[in-house]
């Protein structure tokens, strides 16, 4: 244990939390600079096999990212703590090399390199989250980590647009240069992550011990919890589809809304979403009962989808500005999305006193969620997508919100009767 690790082990909860959030937020924020800058381009001058080029780029990257989630079910859940930091750096290094090859390979055939860009990056989140789980303040730490998912995409797209519009960088070189800007900060934040000590005995008493899981242990866990986990993953799949459409085609959605497309708007809207979502989900640390925290988070999931319905209704009535619509839909989808990362899976394991880790559940959900999104991208030539990304986003969000609300009501009923009412430390 290093000097910093020893100091963190005896630090106050507030200081410990600030350090961990800074390290986790910074690491995952930097990761987005290697994954999301591709969304800042439009690539309107190119087609591939008669299909618009950008959706092909997104689909190629997403295929790799989706496969990474399936691989991560095993890799992340079995990864020992001593290898996490090096693993993060190796994975992101491979992704940056793929962006360089994307830049130097003649278009449109360079789309294949985005598959190799997405392939390693899908495992980064689980490795970062593994440093934070199983602690009494995990919700606050995971909320800080999840904040990077919300704001980093907007900041990276703003930076990418700035490189294109103000610095004259081509759309093909912009992604690799964006990533290069973040190499130094990435090394610093990963080093900080690696100093975080293991959960204390008090953490273990309140949240259960977190350990690597073998394939037999993963199968046994699903055997005990298959029905609830099935419907939790169903909601997560719907959220992933909605979030990915909004994120990957944000520029096109803003344009369809009639906005002038200034780069700063992406960061501005996501900054507003981030603060609301983090405060709401991070507050779960004050609920000491794992049962109550889990059920309360299910309530937040339903509440988020109600916000989505309100945003759609306001859009149809032309009572919302483009910024208000994007902020409301962002709040509505990120409140439940972040709840999965901060509370639902964390407290599910803790309430049933299971030995294991969040990585297994998160990556099972992520893998199936991105599989669903890739299916949506393969429909690129249908009339639904040709009608415009705003119509696609609004239509998909409406159906997803209605379906998810009914699933959430079932889960509340299911877990209200199944969760242990008395928890032993």
URRAPE-V43965 format. One record per pair of residues at least 12 apart in sequence whose ideal C-beta (glycine too) atoms are under 6 Angstrom apart, sorted by the first residue. I is the first residue (numbers start at 0). GAP is how many residues later the second one is. Records with the same first field share a line. If there is no record, write none. Layout:
I = GAP / GAP
This chain:
1 = 193
3 = 191
4 = 190 / 192
7 = 189
8 = 188
12 = 124
16 = 120 / 123
19 = 121 / 176
20 = 120 / 123
22 = 166 / 169 / 170
23 = 104 / 108 / 121
24 = 119 / 123
25 = 163
26 = 101 / 162 / 163 / 166
27 = 100 / 117 / 120
28 = 119 / 123
29 = 152 / 155 / 156
30 = 93
31 = 120 / 121 / 124
32 = 123 / 145 / 146 / 149
33 = 58 / 61 / 62 / 145
34 = 86
35 = 117 / 120
36 = 119 / 123 / 137 / 138 / 141
37 = 19 / 137
38 = 118 / 209
39 = 117 / 120 / 121
40 = 130
42 = 128
45 = 61 / 62
47 = 60
50 = 329
52 = 55
54 = 325
55 = 55
56 = 54 / 57
57 = 190
58 = 318
59 = 51 / 54 / 55
60 = 53 / 56 / 57
61 = 312
62 = 52 / 311
63 = 51 / 54 / 55
64 = 53 / 57 / 305
65 = 304 / 305 / 308
67 = 51 / 54 / 55
68 = 53 / 294 / 297 / 298 / 301
69 = 297
71 = 50 / 51 / 54 / 291
72 = 290 / 291
74 = 48
75 = 47 / 50 / 283 / 287
76 = 136 / 280 / 282 / 283
77 = 134
83 = 43 / 46
84 = 105 / 109
86 = 40
87 = 36 / 39 / 102
88 = 101
90 = 29 / 32 / 33
93 = 26
94 = 22 / 25 / 26
95 = 83
97 = 15 / 18 / 19
98 = 18 / 76 / 77 / 80
99 = 76
100 = 12
102 = 69 / 70 / 73
125 = 233 / 237
129 = 229
130 = 62 / 65
132 = 77 / 225
133 = 65 / 69 / 73 / 76
134 = 64 / 68
135 = 67 / 70
136 = 148
137 = 208
138 = 143 / 145 / 146 / 203 / 204
139 = 142 / 145
141 = 199 / 200
142 = 135 / 138 / 139 / 199
145 = 192 / 195
146 = 127 / 131
149 = 120 / 123 / 124 / 184
150 = 119 / 120 / 123
152 = 94
153 = 112 / 113 / 116
154 = 112
156 = 109
157 = 105 / 106 / 108 / 109
158 = 19
159 = 14 / 18
160 = 102
161 = 101
204 = 220
206 = 143
207 = 141 / 142 / 145
208 = 146
209 = 147
210 = 144
212 = 143 / 147
217 = 142
227 = 186
230 = 176 / 180
232 = 132 / 135
233 = 173
234 = 169 / 172
235 = 104 / 129 / 133
236 = 131 / 132 / 135
237 = 162 / 166
238 = 97 / 98
239 = 129 / 133
240 = 131 / 132 / 135
241 = 91 / 155 / 158
242 = 90 / 94
243 = 129
244 = 148
248 = 140
251 = 137
252 = 136 / 137 / 140
255 = 132 / 134
256 = 65
258 = 63
268 = 54 / 57 / 58
271 = 55
272 = 54 / 57 / 58 / 61
275 = 55
276 = 57 / 58 / 61
279 = 55
280 = 57 / 58 / 61
283 = 59
289 = 57 / 60 / 61 / 133
290 = 60 / 128
292 = 50 / 54
293 = 53 / 57
296 = 42 / 46 / 47
297 = 110 / 113 / 114
299 = 35 / 39
300 = 35 / 38 / 107
301 = 103 / 106
303 = 28 / 31 / 32
304 = 96 / 99 / 100
306 = 21 / 24 / 25
307 = 21 / 24 / 89 / 93
308 = 92
310 = 14 / 17 / 18
311 = 82 / 86
344 = 13 / 16
345 = 12
350 = 68
